[in-house]
């Protein structure tokens, strides 16, 4: 009897996941009917959603910026078709990184270490109904409070599918190994990140350092970059639990071969791409994406220095770990890697 109940529970769970995908690709409702049922209307100046604005513009002669974004979409689609043989089912966990703006019709998949704090600030301004005026007035820690922004995983299946079809979906990406070094520097070399030191640093030191000191074992405060690399490549790591979002691959966070992203922004052209999205939204002139004034941000030269003590063998393995992100988002093999 218990086994029978267990099987029925598993079957119901699987059917629930299946419904999500079936509804995404095969809705029987037309957009007008969906608007009435879900009570969605656009508040932009033109009365059009950002998605409608994007593809109406694309019908005409493209500017160089629009052509760039079309090329990014085309390349992503081509790589997905080449390397993805089967579409797997979307689950609720797959949607936890998709931030929803029901006011303007936006879905933003946030990727840690790719300006996600500032994008969350902007999303709070866009969805705040006048509560916030300037993104920089919002403290960084408040931008990451989960109750301040809704994610797509919180909606019902019909609501999820409506938004996947009718909202403008955008993502920002970054050179994969530069993003990885940025995550390492932020989480393991800053004295205030004691939670990461305890949660991950102690484990990394225990497994990948010979003769560690008692202090290092207890605090996990001085993880070396090469030890971090060994941890990422250790099969035991992902057998135990998924990667932390700060070093998880973008394709595993945002599923770009399942979810069709309309705008693929890049950290390397952040200001230009952010302005493009805000133009599509029809945001008020006072809503500006915060400019970065950091002189210590991780760049290609800084990243190269961290790889000086990583052997070519481990460089190759690490590149292969992030290779799909390189392919999907058209990044070249870094010149500092000794893997050619």
ABEGO torsion letter per residue (X at the ends): XAAAAAAAAAAAAAAAAAAAAAAAABBABBAAAAAAAAGBBBABAAGBBAAAAAAAAAABBBBAAAAAAAAAAAAAAAAAAAABABBBBBBAAAAAABBBBAAAGBBBBBBBGBGAAAAAAAAAAAAAGGABABAAABBAAAAABAAABBBAAABBAAAAAAAAAABBBBBBBBBAAAAAAAAAAAAAABAABAAAAAAAAAAAAAAABBGBBAAAAAAGAABBAAAAAAAAABAAAAAABBBBAAABBAAAAAGAAABBBABBBBAAAAAAAAAAAAAAAGBBAABBBBBBABAABBBAAAAAAAAAABBAAAAAAAAAAAAAAAAAAGBBBBAABBAX
